[in-house]
Amino acid sequence: MTANGRLAEVTAMDFSFIQMSDPQFGMFARLSSLDEDRIAELHRSHGWNIIPTAKTAGFAQETALYQKAIEAANRLNPAFVVISGDMVEDQNDPNQLAELRRITAKLHPHIPVHWVPGNWDVGITPTPHTLEQYRDNFGADYYSFQYGGSSFIVLNSCVGYDDSQAPGEWERQVDFLRASLVEAHDNHSAHIVIFLHHPLYSYDPGEDDSWAVIPLNKRSVLLDLFETHRVSAVFSGHWHKCHFLNHKDIQMVTTGPVGYPLGDDPSGFRIIKISQNRIEHQYYGLDQIPGPEELALPGSY
């Protein structure tokens, strides 16, 4: 921790940031309507752990969780916060968007927020309309930025998942990615870090396509570029639970949700520490986050 109380900036090459994922305002209400047969089916097909509850409406639970996450981020004072998709359940619901914005605005103004599009933000099959809507609400759906000697690239994995109704979007994004990776090397970046919503794969880079991952034809393109340009880490969300893989020295990190958990990990977020020669990170439940004075980041999750 530095003299100004900031967790992030110890040296130019030593800082921390927070990755949040899937606050998804409205998800608790949607899942509360499921009967036991449907819950059992989703557990078999997707591995989701859904708790049967009485029917609810609104997003009070998401509000409480996201507010707790933002308050914790303010205490930790990171270099920046990344929110890796599925901000709301319904991108057409102004109340969900307004609540997301209201709570996000409580983050200290010197802490930037970097948004990453998820399937609930642009649709499972994005269209020019949903992409324009997202860009109006959150800004660019793919972009890059630099901090502390490292390069960070945000991708729209939803276009990678299904670009059938958004002609040209995937090709433009891949061109952007190639150029950004070259630029990162030209800038002598200590690390190149990728943020996207969908994990690339579960266990095998050649595995079949599924709802959970980027399809093989697009996945292969990304993996080839990541390997060629020596990407350090890829951080994703989407699953509402944590997962970790090492792919040819690239850390593949899936982070659990701020919102509704679907696995064994509680609602929470990940703290990532970037140093000259390594990236360390740990996922914390929202009721388990230490204060900045006691925070000691272990190795990879």
C-alpha positions as CSV (number, residue, x, y, z in Angstrom):
1,M,0.0,0.0,0.0
2,T,1.4,3.4,-1.0
3,A,1.5,6.7,1.0
4,N,-1.7,7.9,-0.6
5,G,-3.5,4.7,0.4
6,R,-3.6,3.2,-3.0
7,L,-3.4,-0.6,-3.3
8,A,-2.5,-0.3,-6.9
9,E,0.7,1.6,-7.5
10,V,3.7,0.3,-5.6
11,T,6.1,0.8,-8.5
12,A,5.5,1.5,-12.2
13,M,5.4,-2.3,-12.7
14,D,3.7,-3.3,-9.5
15,F,-0.1,-2.6,-9.2
16,S,-3.4,-4.4,-8.6
17,F,-6.8,-4.2,-10.2
18,I,-10.2,-5.8,-9.6
19,Q,-12.1,-8.0,-12.0
20,M,-15.9,-8.2,-11.4
21,S,-18.2,-10.3,-13.6
22,D,-21.9,-10.9,-14.1
23,P,-23.6,-8.6,-11.7
24,Q,-26.6,-9.3,-14.0
25,F,-29.4,-7.3,-12.5
26,G,-32.6,-9.3,-12.8
27,M,-31.2,-12.8,-12.8
28,F,-32.4,-13.7,-9.3
29,A,-36.0,-12.9,-10.3
30,R,-35.8,-14.9,-13.5
31,L,-34.4,-18.0,-11.8
32,S,-37.0,-17.8,-9.0
33,S,-39.6,-18.7,-11.5
34,L,-38.1,-22.1,-12.3
35,D,-39.8,-25.3,-11.2
36,E,-37.8,-28.3,-9.8
37,D,-37.8,-30.2,-13.0
38,R,-36.3,-27.3,-14.9
39,I,-33.7,-26.8,-12.2
40,A,-32.7,-30.4,-12.3
41,E,-32.5,-30.3,-16.1
42,L,-30.2,-27.2,-16.0
43,H,-28.0,-29.0,-13.4
44,R,-27.6,-32.0,-15.7
45,S,-27.1,-30.0,-18.9
46,H,-25.1,-27.0,-17.6
47,G,-23.9,-28.0,-14.1
48,W,-25.7,-25.1,-12.6
49,N,-26.6,-25.1,-8.9
50,I,-29.9,-23.2,-8.7
51,I,-31.6,-22.9,-5.4
52,P,-35.5,-23.2,-5.6
53,T,-37.1,-20.0,-4.2
54,A,-40.4,-18.4,-4.2
55,K,-41.2,-16.1,-7.1
56,T,-39.6,-12.7,-6.8
57,A,-39.5,-9.5,-9.0
58,G,-37.1,-6.7,-9.4
59,F,-33.4,-6.8,-8.6
60,A,-33.0,-6.1,-4.8
61,Q,-30.5,-8.9,-4.4
62,E,-28.3,-7.8,-7.2
63,T,-28.4,-4.3,-5.8
64,A,-27.2,-5.5,-2.4
65,L,-24.4,-7.6,-3.9
66,Y,-23.1,-5.0,-6.4
67,Q,-23.2,-2.3,-3.8
68,K,-21.2,-4.4,-1.5
69,A,-18.7,-5.1,-4.3
70,I,-18.3,-1.4,-5.1
71,E,-17.9,-0.5,-1.4
72,A,-15.1,-3.1,-1.2
73,A,-13.4,-1.8,-4.3
74,N,-13.4,1.7,-2.7
75,R,-11.7,0.4,0.4
76,L,-9.1,-1.5,-1.7
77,N,-8.5,1.5,-4.1
78,P,-7.3,-0.5,-7.1
79,A,-5.8,0.9,-10.3
80,F,-9.0,0.1,-12.1
81,V,-12.0,-2.2,-12.2
82,V,-12.9,-4.4,-15.1
83,I,-16.5,-5.7,-15.3
84,S,-16.4,-8.7,-17.7
85,G,-19.9,-8.8,-19.0
86,D,-23.5,-9.5,-18.3
87,M,-24.1,-6.3,-16.5
88,V,-27.9,-6.6,-16.7
89,E,-30.4,-9.4,-17.5
90,D,-32.3,-7.3,-20.1
91,Q,-30.4,-4.7,-22.1
92,N,-33.8,-3.1,-23.0
93,D,-34.8,-2.6,-19.3
94,P,-34.0,1.0,-18.4
95,N,-34.5,0.3,-14.7
96,Q,-31.8,-2.4,-14.6
97,L,-29.4,-0.1,-16.5
98,A,-30.2,2.8,-14.2
99,E,-29.6,0.8,-11.1
100,L,-26.3,-0.4,-12.5
101,R,-25.2,3.1,-13.3
102,R,-26.4,4.5,-9.9
103,I,-24.3,2.0,-7.9
104,T,-21.3,2.2,-10.3
105,A,-21.3,6.0,-9.8
106,K,-20.4,5.4,-6.1
107,L,-17.0,4.1,-7.1
108,H,-14.3,6.7,-6.3
109,P,-14.0,8.9,-9.4
110,H,-10.3,8.3,-9.8
111,I,-10.9,4.5,-10.3
112,P,-11.7,3.9,-14.0
113,V,-14.2,1.2,-14.9
114,H,-13.6,-0.9,-18.0
115,W,-16.7,-2.6,-19.4
116,V,-16.7,-5.9,-21.3
117,P,-19.7,-7.0,-23.3
118,G,-21.5,-10.2,-22.3
119,N,-24.3,-12.2,-24.0
120,W,-27.0,-10.6,-21.9
121,D,-25.7,-7.1,-22.9
122,V,-25.6,-7.6,-26.7
123,G,-27.6,-10.8,-27.2
124,I,-26.6,-14.4,-27.7
125,T,-26.6,-13.5,-31.4
126,P,-25.5,-9.9,-31.6
127,T,-27.0,-7.7,-34.3
128,P,-26.0,-4.2,-35.5
129,H,-28.8,-2.8,-33.4
130,T,-27.8,-4.6,-30.1
131,L,-24.1,-3.6,-30.7
132,E,-25.1,0.0,-31.3
133,Q,-27.2,-0.1,-28.2
134,Y,-24.3,-1.5,-26.2
135,R,-22.0,1.2,-27.5
136,D,-24.5,3.9,-26.6
137,N,-24.7,2.5,-23.0
138,F,-21.1,1.4,-22.3
139,G,-18.8,2.7,-25.0
140,A,-16.7,0.6,-27.4
141,D,-17.2,-3.1,-27.3
142,Y,-13.6,-3.8,-28.0
143,Y,-10.6,-1.6,-27.2
144,S,-7.2,-1.5,-25.6
145,F,-5.5,0.5,-22.8
146,Q,-2.2,0.6,-21.0
147,Y,-1.3,0.8,-17.4
148,G,1.9,0.5,-15.4
149,G,3.9,-0.8,-18.3
150,S,1.4,-3.5,-19.3
151,S,-1.1,-3.7,-22.1
152,F,-4.8,-4.7,-21.7
153,I,-7.1,-5.7,-24.5
154,V,-10.9,-5.9,-24.2
155,L,-12.7,-8.2,-26.7
156,N,-16.3,-8.8,-27.6
157,S,-16.5,-12.6,-27.3
158,C,-20.2,-12.5,-28.1
159,V,-19.3,-11.7,-31.7
160,G,-16.9,-14.7,-31.6
161,Y,-19.7,-16.9,-30.2
162,D,-22.1,-16.0,-33.1
163,D,-21.5,-13.4,-35.7
164,S,-24.2,-14.6,-38.1
165,Q,-26.3,-11.4,-37.7
166,A,-23.4,-9.0,-37.5
167,P,-21.5,-9.3,-40.8
168,G,-17.9,-8.0,-40.7
169,E,-17.8,-7.5,-36.9
170,W,-15.6,-10.6,-36.2
171,E,-13.2,-9.8,-39.0
172,R,-12.8,-6.2,-37.9
173,Q,-12.2,-7.2,-34.3
174,V,-9.5,-9.8,-35.3
175,D,-7.8,-7.1,-37.3
176,F,-7.9,-4.8,-34.3
177,L,-6.6,-7.6,-32.0
178,R,-3.6,-8.3,-34.3
179,A,-2.7,-4.6,-34.5
180,S,-3.1,-4.2,-30.7
181,L,-0.8,-7.2,-30.0
182,V,1.8,-5.8,-32.3
183,E,1.6,-2.4,-30.7
184,A,1.9,-4.0,-27.2
185,H,5.1,-5.7,-28.2
186,D,6.4,-2.5,-29.8
187,N,5.7,-0.7,-26.5
188,H,7.8,-3.4,-24.7
189,S,4.8,-4.3,-22.5
190,A,5.7,-6.3,-19.4
191,H,2.4,-8.2,-19.8
192,I,-0.4,-8.5,-22.3
193,V,-3.7,-9.2,-20.7
194,I,-7.0,-10.1,-22.4
195,F,-10.5,-9.5,-21.0
196,L,-13.6,-11.1,-22.6
197,H,-16.8,-12.6,-21.4
198,H,-16.8,-16.2,-22.7
199,P,-13.9,-18.6,-21.7
200,L,-12.1,-20.0,-24.7
201,Y,-12.5,-23.6,-23.6
202,S,-13.2,-25.8,-20.5
203,Y,-10.5,-28.4,-20.5
204,D,-9.3,-29.1,-24.0
205,P,-8.5,-26.5,-26.7
206,G,-10.0,-28.8,-29.3
207,E,-13.2,-29.6,-27.4
208,D,-16.6,-29.4,-29.1
209,D,-18.6,-26.2,-29.2
210,S,-21.1,-25.5,-26.5
211,W,-23.0,-22.7,-24.8
212,A,-20.1,-22.3,-22.4
213,V,-17.2,-21.5,-24.7
214,I,-16.1,-19.7,-27.9
215,P,-16.7,-22.0,-30.9
216,L,-13.6,-23.9,-32.1
217,N,-13.2,-22.1,-35.4
218,K,-13.0,-18.7,-33.7
219,R,-11.2,-20.1,-30.6
220,S,-8.4,-21.4,-32.8
221,V,-7.8,-18.0,-34.3
222,L,-7.6,-16.4,-30.8
223,L,-5.4,-19.1,-29.3
224,D,-3.0,-18.8,-32.2
225,L,-2.7,-15.0,-31.8
226,F,-2.4,-15.3,-28.0
227,E,0.4,-17.9,-28.3
228,T,2.3,-16.0,-31.1
229,H,2.3,-12.8,-29.2
230,R,3.0,-14.3,-25.8
231,V,-0.2,-13.1,-24.0
232,S,0.3,-13.5,-20.2
233,A,-3.3,-14.1,-19.1
234,V,-6.9,-14.2,-20.3
235,F,-9.7,-13.2,-17.8
236,S,-13.3,-14.2,-18.5
237,G,-16.6,-14.7,-16.7
238,H,-19.9,-16.1,-18.1
239,W,-20.0,-19.3,-16.0
240,H,-20.9,-17.7,-12.7
241,K,-18.2,-19.8,-11.1
242,C,-14.4,-19.9,-11.0
243,H,-12.1,-22.0,-13.2
244,F,-8.4,-22.0,-14.0
245,L,-6.3,-23.4,-16.8
246,N,-2.7,-23.0,-17.9
247,H,-2.5,-23.0,-21.7
248,K,1.1,-22.9,-22.9
249,D,2.1,-20.5,-20.1
250,I,-1.0,-18.4,-20.7
251,Q,-3.2,-18.2,-17.6
252,M,-6.8,-18.8,-18.5
253,V,-8.9,-17.5,-15.6
254,T,-12.7,-17.7,-15.3
255,T,-14.0,-15.5,-12.5
256,G,-17.2,-16.1,-10.5
257,P,-20.1,-13.6,-10.3
258,V,-20.8,-10.5,-8.3
259,G,-24.4,-11.6,-8.9
260,Y,-26.1,-15.0,-8.8
261,P,-23.6,-17.9,-8.2
262,L,-24.2,-21.1,-10.2
263,G,-21.3,-23.1,-8.7
264,D,-19.6,-23.6,-5.4
265,D,-18.0,-20.1,-5.4
266,P,-19.9,-17.4,-3.6
267,S,-20.8,-14.0,-5.1
268,G,-17.5,-12.1,-5.2
269,F,-14.7,-10.7,-7.3
270,R,-11.1,-11.3,-8.2
271,I,-8.1,-9.2,-7.2
272,I,-5.2,-9.3,-9.6
273,K,-1.6,-8.1,-8.9
274,I,0.7,-7.3,-11.8
275,S,4.4,-7.3,-11.2
276,Q,7.3,-7.2,-13.6
277,N,7.7,-10.9,-13.9
278,R,4.4,-12.4,-12.7
279,I,0.6,-12.1,-12.4
280,E,-1.0,-13.3,-9.2
281,H,-4.7,-13.4,-8.4
282,Q,-7.2,-14.6,-5.9
283,Y,-11.0,-14.8,-5.9
284,Y,-12.8,-13.5,-2.8
285,G,-16.4,-13.9,-1.7
286,L,-17.9,-10.5,-0.9
287,D,-18.0,-11.4,2.8
288,Q,-14.4,-12.5,2.8
289,I,-12.5,-9.6,1.3
290,P,-9.6,-8.4,3.5
291,G,-8.8,-4.8,4.1
292,P,-5.9,-3.3,2.1
293,E,-3.6,-3.3,5.1
294,E,-3.9,-7.1,5.5
295,L,-4.2,-8.1,1.8
296,A,-1.6,-10.6,0.8
297,L,-2.1,-12.0,-2.7
298,P,-1.1,-15.7,-3.1
299,G,-0.3,-17.4,-6.4
300,S,-2.8,-18.2,-9.0
301,Y,-6.3,-19.3,-8.0
